[in-house]
Amino acid sequence: MNAPRRALCPLAPFCARLAATSLAAVLLLTGCGKSEAPRVAAKPSPDAAAVAAEKQAQEKAAAQARARAEAEAAAAAVPPKFAGLKAARAEGSYVAVLFENGRKGMFPTVSLTEAEKQWLDEFAAAHPLAHGKSSVVTAKAEVKATIVKQSLENGLETVQLCAPAKLRDQIGGTCMFYGRVHYLDIAGYPIEDGEIYRVINNVPKDQPYLDYHYYVGMLMLFIKQKPVPLVHFPDGSVDPFDWARQELRKGRPVLAALPENIWLSLPADFLATHPWDGNSKVGHQVVLNGFTWNATTGKGTFHVINSWRALSEFDVPVEARKEERNIQIEQSLSPRGELPEQAAKVIAGEVTELRAVGKQKLYAVDTNLGARRVLADSPDAAKALVEADNNPHSLDEVFAEYVGRIYDYIEWSADPKIRDAAAAELLAEIFKIPPNVPLPHIDFEAKGSLGTVYFVRVAPQKVVKLAAESREAALRFGAGLR
């Protein structure tokens, strides 16, 4: 049996067309139809190598920035005198250094503060200075034998030291310089010609002592020597001539000066071509390298090494007369290799007042080492001064004492117009003080048995020597002098 036919809806054709149209619209909106808009190309993936290169460049720039910051921080912490150091090496009592500009130098450890020593030790560990091709061996140096004759015959004592290996001929008024060249030579510290002419050729010929470079070059002859020369000074408690003979008996040449009256007593043919070249404070500089002495008659001679080759050696007669002195005794020099001697303990005995000197008094103090004369406020103070242990006991203390002595020598002998510059430039040369160091600045700190002395730079060409309780006190005082 056939199923009954369903009746067709009169709107069926219209509904079918509407459904088809709606489906097409939906498909078009979802991208399934033909689009009239231009197609956008897909962005390619970045190249891996380019990404790596960019990342590496960023890391490098960051590392450079960190290095600059670290370098700036390190530079800010560098003590001024060490600015520009490239490498360093500790050598016992001093530190050898090399600067970035190729200049070499050394810093005595005694001249450094504890903070500077620590900084330099750390720097040397991080930037060691290699030894050169020649090795340095630290050993006890053989003492130079300077005495060639020592005798006592018929009451006449004779002591004669060796002559300089090379007798020089001074140029112009340079006796102070050439006298020291002979002085060092006798003791075993020969000076090369180049070291002499480097100074002499750059100062006024007739009056070199009016140029501060003359003092700096002259005194640096000692500072540059190795080992450190041991220089001795009369303390005023012993007659100057007795002291000079005492030093010559030990083989030590004596630096001295002749006054004008002695110079004018020399042979006329010599004086005709060699006029007097001394001044009111320093006579003609000479070296004493021998003597004769008769203690019974109180007469003798000193043998003189002169810096004019036309009269390179002669004798000056002397007598035991306290009121007249023909020679000014300045200092003596130990033979090369001699160690600092341990001074015997001084024990003071009877004290005798001699006369008043200003607000103080001059006392004669008997001691186990002979009579001593001292200025003091009272007999007890005189005893204390005589028994005070003022002698250096190490090479560092010897060096510190010598720095103080040469500063005093410049203050005493140099022309007032160049005095400050000479002392300031000499200390700058010794301790490598940069010209732009912040002021006030402590160039050197000398510690001794009687306290600490500071050399404070208060201006580029002025250094003052003062005693203070601490570095801070020295700097405060120095700031007040600027």
C-alpha positions as CSV (number, residue, x, y, z in Angstrom):
1,M,0.0,0.0,0.0
2,N,1.3,3.2,-1.1
3,A,2.0,6.0,1.6
4,P,-0.2,9.1,1.2
5,R,1.6,12.0,-0.7
6,R,2.4,15.0,1.5
7,A,1.1,18.4,0.4
8,L,3.8,20.9,-0.9
9,C,4.1,24.2,0.9
10,P,3.4,27.1,-1.5
11,L,6.5,29.0,0.0
12,A,8.9,26.1,-0.3
13,P,10.8,27.4,-3.3
14,F,11.3,30.8,-1.7
15,C,12.6,29.2,1.6
16,A,15.1,27.0,-0.3
17,R,16.6,30.0,-2.1
18,L,16.8,32.0,1.2
19,A,18.6,29.1,2.9
20,A,21.2,28.9,0.1
21,T,21.8,32.6,0.2
22,S,22.3,32.6,4.0
23,L,24.8,29.8,3.8
24,A,26.8,31.6,1.1
25,A,27.0,34.7,3.3
26,V,28.2,32.8,6.3
27,L,30.9,31.1,4.2
28,L,32.0,34.4,2.8
29,L,32.4,36.0,6.2
30,T,34.5,33.2,7.5
31,G,36.9,33.4,4.6
32,C,35.7,30.5,2.6
33,G,34.6,32.7,-0.2
34,K,36.7,34.7,-2.8
35,S,38.2,37.8,-1.1
36,E,38.8,41.0,-3.0
37,A,41.3,42.4,-0.3
38,P,45.1,42.1,-1.0
39,R,46.8,39.2,0.8
40,V,49.4,40.3,3.6
41,A,52.7,38.3,3.4
42,A,53.7,36.4,6.5
43,K,56.6,37.9,8.6
44,P,59.7,35.7,8.2
45,S,61.3,34.2,11.3
46,P,64.4,36.1,12.6
47,D,67.9,34.7,11.7
48,A,69.4,32.9,14.7
49,A,73.0,34.1,14.0
50,A,71.8,37.8,14.0
51,V,70.1,37.3,17.3
52,A,73.2,35.8,18.8
53,A,75.4,38.6,17.5
54,E,73.2,41.3,18.9
55,K,73.1,39.5,22.3
56,Q,76.9,39.2,22.3
57,A,77.3,42.9,21.5
58,Q,75.0,43.9,24.4
59,E,76.9,41.6,26.8
60,K,80.2,43.1,25.6
61,A,79.0,46.7,26.1
62,A,77.8,45.8,29.6
63,A,81.1,44.2,30.5
64,Q,83.0,47.4,29.3
65,A,80.7,49.6,31.4
66,R,81.4,47.4,34.4
67,A,85.2,47.6,33.8
68,R,85.1,51.4,33.5
69,A,83.2,51.6,36.7
70,E,85.6,49.3,38.5
71,A,88.6,51.2,37.1
72,E,87.1,54.6,38.2
73,A,86.5,53.1,41.7
74,A,90.0,51.7,41.8
75,A,91.6,55.0,40.6
76,A,89.7,56.9,43.3
77,A,91.2,54.6,46.0
78,V,94.8,55.0,44.6
79,P,97.1,57.1,46.9
80,P,98.3,60.2,44.9
81,K,101.9,59.2,45.0
82,F,101.1,55.8,43.3
83,A,99.1,57.3,40.5
84,G,100.2,55.8,37.1
85,L,101.8,52.7,38.6
86,K,102.1,49.7,36.3
87,A,103.9,47.1,38.4
88,A,105.7,46.8,41.8
89,R,108.0,44.5,43.6
90,A,109.0,44.5,47.3
91,E,112.7,44.4,48.0
92,G,113.1,44.4,51.8
93,S,113.5,48.0,52.9
94,Y,112.1,49.5,49.7
95,V,109.6,48.8,46.9
96,A,110.8,48.9,43.3
97,V,108.1,50.3,40.9
98,L,107.5,50.8,37.2
99,F,105.1,53.6,36.0
100,E,102.9,53.4,32.9
101,N,105.1,56.0,31.2
102,G,108.1,53.7,31.5
103,R,109.7,55.6,34.4
104,K,111.2,53.4,37.2
105,G,111.5,54.3,40.8
106,M,111.6,53.1,44.4
107,F,109.8,53.9,47.6
108,P,111.6,53.3,50.9
109,T,109.2,51.5,53.2
110,V,110.1,53.9,56.0
111,S,108.5,56.7,54.0
112,L,105.1,54.9,53.7
113,T,102.2,55.0,56.0
114,E,100.6,51.7,57.1
115,A,97.7,52.3,54.6
116,E,100.1,53.0,51.8
117,K,102.1,49.9,52.6
118,Q,99.0,47.7,52.5
119,W,97.9,49.2,49.2
120,L,101.3,48.7,47.7
121,D,101.5,45.1,48.9
122,E,98.2,44.3,47.4
123,F,99.1,46.1,44.1
124,A,102.4,44.3,43.9
125,A,100.7,40.9,44.4
126,A,98.2,41.7,41.6
127,H,100.8,43.5,39.3
128,P,104.2,41.9,40.1
129,L,107.3,43.6,38.6
130,A,109.6,41.0,37.2
131,H,113.3,41.1,37.8
132,G,115.5,42.2,35.0
133,K,118.1,40.0,33.3
134,S,120.5,40.7,36.1
135,S,119.6,39.2,39.5
136,V,119.8,41.1,42.8
137,V,121.4,39.1,45.6
138,T,121.0,40.5,49.1
139,A,124.1,39.8,51.1
140,K,126.4,41.5,53.5
141,A,128.5,43.9,51.5
142,E,132.2,43.8,52.1
143,V,133.4,46.9,53.9
144,K,135.8,49.0,51.8
145,A,139.2,49.3,53.3
146,T,140.0,53.1,53.2
147,I,142.9,53.3,55.6
148,V,146.3,53.1,53.8
149,K,148.5,54.2,56.8
150,Q,148.0,54.4,60.5
151,S,151.0,54.8,62.8
152,L,152.3,56.4,66.0
153,E,156.0,57.3,66.0
154,N,157.8,59.5,68.5
155,G,154.5,61.0,69.7
156,L,153.3,61.8,66.2
157,E,150.1,60.1,65.1
158,T,149.5,59.7,61.4
159,V,146.4,58.4,59.7
160,Q,146.0,58.5,55.9
161,L,143.0,57.3,53.9
162,C,143.0,56.5,50.2
163,A,142.6,59.2,47.6
164,P,139.6,59.3,45.2
165,A,139.9,56.8,42.4
166,K,139.6,59.8,40.0
167,L,140.6,63.3,41.0
168,R,138.2,65.8,39.4
169,D,138.5,69.3,38.2
170,Q,135.5,71.5,39.2
171,I,133.7,73.7,36.7
172,G,133.1,77.3,37.9
173,G,131.9,77.7,41.5
174,T,130.8,74.0,41.9
175,C,133.1,73.0,44.8
176,M,130.1,71.9,46.9
177,F,129.2,69.4,44.2
178,Y,132.7,68.2,43.4
179,G,133.7,68.0,47.0
180,R,130.9,65.5,47.6
181,V,131.9,63.5,44.5
182,H,135.4,63.0,46.0
183,Y,133.9,62.3,49.4
184,L,131.6,59.5,48.1
185,D,134.5,58.2,45.9
186,I,136.9,57.7,48.8
187,A,134.1,55.9,50.8
188,G,133.5,53.5,47.9
189,Y,130.6,55.2,46.0
190,P,132.1,56.2,42.7
191,I,130.0,58.7,40.6
192,E,129.8,58.4,36.8
193,D,130.7,61.5,34.7
194,G,127.1,61.6,33.2
195,E,125.6,62.0,36.7
196,I,127.8,65.0,37.3
197,Y,127.3,66.8,33.9
198,R,123.6,66.2,34.0
199,V,123.5,68.7,36.9
200,I,126.5,70.9,36.3
201,N,125.6,71.7,32.7
202,N,122.2,72.9,33.6
203,V,122.9,75.4,36.4
204,P,124.7,78.8,36.4
205,K,128.4,78.2,36.1
206,D,129.7,80.8,38.5
207,Q,126.9,80.8,41.0
208,P,125.2,77.4,40.8
209,Y,124.1,77.7,44.4
210,L,121.5,80.2,43.3
211,D,119.6,77.5,41.4
212,Y,117.6,75.0,43.4
213,H,118.3,72.3,40.9
214,Y,121.9,72.4,42.1
215,Y,121.0,71.3,45.6
216,V,118.6,68.7,44.4
217,G,121.2,67.1,42.1
218,M,124.0,67.3,44.6
219,L,122.1,65.7,47.5
220,M,120.5,63.0,45.2
221,L,124.0,61.7,44.7
222,F,123.7,60.2,48.2
223,I,120.0,59.1,48.0
224,K,120.6,57.0,44.8
225,Q,123.4,54.9,46.4
226,K,123.0,51.3,47.4
227,P,123.4,50.4,50.2
228,V,122.4,53.7,51.9
229,P,125.5,55.7,52.8
230,L,126.0,56.2,56.5
231,V,126.6,59.8,57.3
232,H,127.7,61.0,60.7
233,F,127.5,64.5,62.2
234,P,129.3,66.1,65.1
235,D,127.0,66.7,68.0
236,G,128.8,69.7,69.6
237,S,129.8,67.8,72.7
238,V,133.3,67.0,71.4
239,D,135.8,69.5,70.0
240,P,135.3,69.6,66.1
241,F,139.0,68.8,65.4
242,D,139.0,65.9,67.9
243,W,135.8,64.6,66.3
244,A,137.3,64.8,62.8
245,R,140.4,62.8,63.9
246,Q,138.2,60.3,65.7
247,E,136.2,59.7,62.4
248,L,139.4,59.5,60.3
249,R,140.8,56.8,62.6
250,K,137.7,54.8,61.7
251,G,138.4,55.1,58.0
252,R,135.7,57.7,57.4
253,P,136.5,60.7,55.1
254,V,135.4,64.1,56.5
255,L,133.5,66.7,54.5
256,A,134.8,70.2,55.5
257,A,135.1,73.7,54.2
258,L,138.1,76.2,54.1
259,P,137.5,79.8,55.2
260,E,138.7,82.6,52.9
261,N,141.8,83.4,55.0
262,I,143.2,79.8,54.5
263,W,142.3,79.9,50.8
264,L,144.3,83.1,50.4
265,S,147.3,81.5,52.0
266,L,147.6,78.9,49.2
267,P,150.4,79.4,46.6
268,A,150.1,82.6,44.6
269,D,150.4,81.0,41.2
270,F,147.4,78.8,42.1
271,L,145.4,81.8,43.4
272,A,146.1,83.8,40.2
273,T,143.8,81.5,38.2
274,H,141.6,80.1,41.0
275,P,139.8,83.0,42.9
276,W,137.9,82.4,46.1
277,D,134.6,80.7,45.4
278,G,133.0,80.3,48.9
279,N,130.5,82.4,50.7
280,S,129.8,83.7,54.2
281,K,128.2,80.4,55.3
282,V,130.0,77.8,53.3
283,G,133.7,78.2,52.6
284,H,135.5,76.4,49.8
285,Q,134.3,72.7,50.0
286,V,137.0,70.1,50.5
287,V,137.5,66.6,51.9
288,L,139.8,65.6,54.7
289,N,141.3,62.2,54.2
290,G,144.2,62.2,56.7
291,F,145.9,63.9,59.6
292,T,149.0,64.1,61.7
293,W,148.8,65.0,65.4
294,N,151.1,65.4,68.3
295,A,149.0,65.4,71.5
296,T,152.0,66.7,73.5
297,T,152.6,69.8,71.5
298,G,149.0,70.3,70.4
299,K,150.1,70.7,66.7
300,G,149.3,68.8,63.6
301,T,147.9,68.9,60.1
302,F,144.9,67.8,58.1
303,H,145.4,66.4,54.6
304,V,143.0,68.1,52.1
305,I,141.6,66.7,48.9
306,N,140.8,69.7,46.7
307,S,138.5,69.8,43.7
308,W,140.8,72.0,41.6
309,R,143.2,69.6,39.8
310,A,146.0,72.3,39.7
311,L,146.3,71.8,43.5
312,S,144.5,68.6,44.2
313,E,146.1,67.8,47.5
314,F,147.7,69.8,50.3
315,D,148.1,70.0,54.1
316,V,146.6,72.6,56.4
317,P,148.4,73.1,59.8
318,V,146.2,73.1,62.9
319,E,146.7,73.8,66.5
320,A,144.8,73.2,69.7
321,R,143.4,76.7,69.9
322,K,139.7,76.9,70.8
323,E,139.3,80.6,69.7
324,E,140.4,80.1,66.1
325,R,139.4,77.5,63.6
326,N,140.9,77.2,60.2
327,I,138.6,74.5,58.9
328,Q,134.8,74.1,59.3
329,I,134.0,70.4,60.0
330,E,130.6,69.3,58.6
331,Q,130.2,65.5,58.5
332,S,131.8,62.2,57.9
333,L,131.0,59.2,55.7
334,S,131.3,55.5,56.6
335,P,133.1,53.2,54.1
336,R,130.7,51.4,51.8
337,G,129.4,48.2,53.6
338,E,129.9,49.5,57.1
339,L,126.8,48.8,59.3
340,P,125.3,51.2,61.7
341,E,127.3,51.0,64.9
342,Q,125.5,50.4,68.2
343,A,126.3,53.4,70.4
344,A,127.5,52.6,73.9
345,K,125.2,53.6,76.7
346,V,126.0,57.0,78.0
347,I,126.0,57.4,81.7
348,A,126.0,61.0,83.0
349,G,128.0,62.0,86.1
350,E,128.9,65.4,87.5
351,V,127.2,68.4,85.9
352,T,129.0,71.8,85.9
353,E,127.3,75.0,84.9
354,L,129.6,77.0,82.5
355,R,127.6,80.1,81.5
356,A,124.2,81.5,80.6
357,V,123.1,81.4,76.9
358,G,119.9,83.3,76.5
359,K,117.2,81.8,78.7
360,Q,119.2,78.5,79.0
361,K,122.5,77.6,80.4
362,L,125.5,75.8,79.0
363,Y,126.5,72.8,81.1
364,A,129.5,70.5,81.0
365,V,128.5,66.9,81.8
366,D,131.0,64.2,82.7
367,T,130.1,60.8,81.2
368,N,131.7,57.4,80.8
369,L,132.5,58.4,77.2
370,G,134.1,61.7,78.1
371,A,132.9,65.2,78.8
372,R,129.8,66.6,76.9
373,R,128.5,70.1,76.6
374,V,124.8,70.7,76.3
375,L,122.3,73.6,76.5
376,A,119.5,72.9,79.0
377,D,117.2,74.6,81.5
378,S,118.6,72.8,84.5
379,P,121.3,70.3,85.6
380,D,118.8,67.5,85.6
381,A,117.6,68.4,82.1
382,A,121.3,68.4,81.0
383,K,121.8,64.9,82.3
384,A,118.6,63.7,80.6
385,L,119.7,65.1,77.3
386,V,123.1,63.5,77.4
387,E,121.7,60.1,78.4
388,A,118.9,60.2,75.8
389,D,119.2,57.5,73.2
390,N,119.2,59.6,70.0
391,N,121.3,57.2,67.8
392,P,119.6,55.4,64.9
393,H,119.6,51.6,65.3
394,S,118.5,50.5,61.8
395,L,119.0,51.5,58.2
396,D,115.4,52.9,58.1
397,E,116.2,55.1,61.0
398,V,119.5,56.1,59.4
399,F,117.7,57.0,56.2
400,A,115.1,59.0,58.2
401,E,117.8,60.9,60.1
402,Y,119.6,61.7,56.9
403,V,116.5,63.1,55.2
404,G,116.1,65.4,58.2
405,R,119.7,66.5,58.0
406,I,119.7,67.4,54.4
407,Y,116.5,69.4,54.9
408,D,118.2,71.3,57.7
409,Y,121.3,71.7,55.5
410,I,119.2,73.4,52.8
411,E,117.5,75.6,55.3
412,W,120.8,76.7,56.7
413,S,123.0,77.1,53.5
414,A,120.7,77.8,50.5
415,D,119.9,81.3,49.4
416,P,116.5,82.4,50.8
417,K,115.2,82.9,47.3
418,I,115.5,79.2,46.4
419,R,115.4,77.6,49.9
420,D,111.8,76.5,49.8
421,A,111.9,75.3,46.2
422,A,115.1,73.3,46.8
423,A,113.7,71.4,49.8
424,A,110.4,70.8,48.2
425,E,111.8,69.6,44.9
426,L,114.3,67.3,46.7
427,L,111.6,65.6,48.8
428,A,109.4,65.3,45.7
429,E,112.3,63.6,43.9
430,I,113.1,61.2,46.8
431,F,109.5,60.2,47.6
432,K,108.0,60.5,44.0
433,I,105.4,63.1,45.1
434,P,103.2,64.0,42.0
435,P,103.0,67.8,41.2
436,N,99.2,67.8,41.6
437,V,99.0,66.1,45.0
438,P,96.2,67.5,47.2
439,L,97.5,69.9,49.9
440,P,98.4,69.8,52.7
441,H,100.3,66.5,52.1
442,I,102.6,64.5,54.4
443,D,105.6,63.8,52.2
444,F,107.5,61.9,54.8
445,E,107.1,60.7,58.4
446,A,110.4,60.2,60.3
447,K,110.0,58.2,63.5
448,G,112.7,58.4,66.2
449,S,113.3,57.8,69.8
450,L,112.4,61.3,70.6
451,G,109.1,61.4,68.7
452,T,107.8,61.7,65.1
453,V,108.7,64.4,62.7
454,Y,106.5,65.2,59.7
455,F,107.5,66.8,56.5
456,V,104.3,68.5,55.4
457,R,103.9,70.0,51.9
458,V,101.8,73.1,52.3
459,A,102.4,74.5,48.8
460,P,103.7,73.0,45.5
461,Q,107.2,74.4,46.4
462,K,107.1,74.6,50.2
463,V,107.5,71.8,52.7
464,V,107.7,72.4,56.5
465,K,109.3,70.2,59.0
466,L,107.4,69.8,62.3
467,A,106.9,67.6,65.3
468,A,103.3,66.5,66.0
469,E,101.4,63.9,68.0
470,S,99.7,62.4,65.0
471,R,99.3,62.7,61.2
472,E,96.0,64.4,61.7
473,A,97.6,67.0,63.9
474,A,100.4,67.6,61.4
475,L,97.9,68.1,58.6
476,R,95.8,70.5,60.6
477,F,98.9,72.5,61.4
478,G,100.0,72.4,57.8
479,A,96.5,73.6,56.6
480,G,97.0,76.6,58.8
481,L,100.2,77.5,57.0
482,R,98.8,77.4,53.5
